[in-house]
Amino acid sequence: MEHASFLVTAVVITALAFDFTNGFHDTANSMATSIATGALRPKVAVAISAVLNLAGAFLSIAVAKTISGGILDEKAGLKPQIVFAALIGAIVWNLVTWLRGIPSSSSHALYGGLIGATLFAVGTHGVHFDTVMTKIIIPAVASPIVAGVSAWAATKLAYRMTRNGDEKVNSKGFKAGQVASAMLVSVAHGTSDGQKTMGVITLTLITAGSLAPGANPPLWVILAAGLTMALGTYVGGWRIIRTMGKGISEIEPAQGLTAQSAAATVILTSSHMGYGLSTTHVCSGGIMGAGKGRADGVVHWSTARRMAYAWLLTLPAAGLVGGLGVLLADQGAWGEIALGLIGAGVAAWIYVASRRQKVSATDVVTPEIVPSPAEPPAPAAPTAPVAA
């Protein structure tokens, strides 16, 4: 009994650790374009996003229910070791892609870990593949396309409506709109991704017998998940913010507004329906669509290809790590401790590697909006003496 309680506590702590990585991994989804265009300063942007992520976590539990009782069969012999291994797989993938500055999906890393660990532990009957297809796979493919097409059309319309206006006035108005849309995306991200950790902790409590099957997340779970994600968001995932803000496309304020508005609409709609989509996929699709919506706009397809490869690898890679992890965890207490130490060791190694080439808030601001110190006036040229 003591071992079971210890394992549940370890899983809850690990789930919150994943939530923290989710926060700084996905900060770019909400604020990268606003920072890139100068609508918000980096530190201000992540502070706003953190507060609104916390607020969004309290708005719905539909996605949490999908995770705690949708994609996995609660009656198939699930146990806390499965969730523990799944979380290790998700955290490792999040940290690897963060180190490389690749905007991959934290959500799909979690889903992949859960599915892989369950397949290795109890077999195919432990996974509801129909739910996986309808609420994860199909939204993963459709959501960036919908957001991209919407952002492309909105960008075309925005430039057409303001083509005869004063450029400075237009830019100021679009930046104000960007702030509002970025705030909406932050709320949407909290509503979507904040629930995923709630669902994982709830699933753990169900498998341990502490909650009845189908139970809603307790209030303390909602609060803990929301606060942890907010803290991770405030830390700021500057590597991925740099990629999202400047690596996919060079965008203007109008494009930032349309990309974020399209993304927020898709995320909030899907969260209400319980779809476990990736906010990274949605926001990236919106940026690409907005990038092509401007007449002379471009999309850096080399960066987009790197992201696409990561998206395709996320589910199977996290699933493989989660599956191998559960085989180790099933060996008993020593296996669970070994798995935890391996996960902590990988995280420590990635952190040390990241310090060799630091990326800070100053690295994500475009040079045009960085205030530069005033240059001293040039010395006056010597003048010839005037003859008396």
WOGI-V859995 format. One record per pair of residues at least 24 apart in sequence whose ideal C-beta (glycine too) atoms are under 6 Angstrom apart, sorted by the first residue. I is the first residue (numbers start at 0). GAP is how many residues later the second one is. Records with the same first field share a line. If there is no record, write none. Layout:
BEGIN
I->GAP + GAP
END
This chain:
BEGIN
6->73
7->72 + 200
10->69 + 72 + 73 + 193
11->189
13->73
14->72 + 182 + 185 + 186
15->212
17->69 + 72 + 73
18->178 + 206 + 209 + 210
19->208 + 212
20->70 + 73
21->84 + 171
22->206 + 209 + 210
23->208 + 211 + 213
24->69 + 73 + 81 + 212
25->80 + 253
26->206 + 209 + 210
27->209 + 212 + 213 + 216
28->160 + 250 + 251 + 254
29->152 + 155 + 156 + 159
30->151
31->209 + 212 + 213
32->218 + 223 + 226
33->144 + 148
34->210 + 329
35->209 + 210
36->216 + 219
37->331
38->136 + 139 + 140
41->319 + 322
42->318
45->188 + 190
48->137 + 184
49->180 + 183 + 184
51->131 + 134 + 135
52->133 + 136 + 137 + 176 + 177 + 180
53->172 + 176
55->131 + 134 + 135
56->133 + 137 + 169
58->132
59->131 + 211
60->155 + 156
61->212
62->129 + 132 + 208 + 211 + 213
63->131 + 134 + 135 + 153
65->69 + 208 + 210
66->129 + 132
67->131 + 134 + 135
68->145
69->61
70->57 + 60 + 61
71->46
72->53
73->132 + 139
75->46 + 49 + 50
76->45
77->129
78->128
79->124 + 127 + 128
80->245 + 248 + 249
81->35 + 36 + 39 + 244
82->121
83->245
84->32 + 237 + 240 + 241 + 244
85->27 + 28 + 31 + 236
87->237 + 255
88->24 + 229 + 232 + 233
89->228
91->229 + 254
92->224 + 225
94->252 + 255
96->213
98->251 + 255
100->138 + 139 + 142
101->208
102->137 + 140 + 141 + 177 + 181 + 204
103->206 + 210
104->173 + 175 + 209
106->89 + 171
107->170 + 206 + 207
108->205 + 209
109->86
110->25
111->202 + 203 + 206 + 207
112->205 + 209
114->204
115->203 + 204 + 206 + 207
116->205 + 206 + 209
119->203 + 206 + 207
120->205
134->140 + 141
135->140
138->136 + 138
142->123 + 134 + 138 + 139
143->137 + 141
145->120
146->115 + 116 + 119 + 135 + 138 + 139
147->137 + 140 + 141
149->112
150->107 + 108 + 111 + 135 + 138 + 139
151->137 + 140 + 141
153->104
154->100 + 103 + 135 + 138
155->137
157->96 + 100
170->82
173->79 + 80 + 83
174->78
176->80
177->75 + 78 + 79
180->76 + 79 + 80
181->78
183->80
184->75 + 78 + 79
187->76 + 79 + 80
188->90
190->80
191->75 + 79 + 87
192->86
193->31 + 32 + 35
196->28
197->24 + 27
237->121 + 122 + 126
238->120
240->123
241->122
244->119
246->56
247->39 + 52 + 55
248->38 + 42 + 50
254->35
257->32
258->27 + 28 + 31
261->24
END
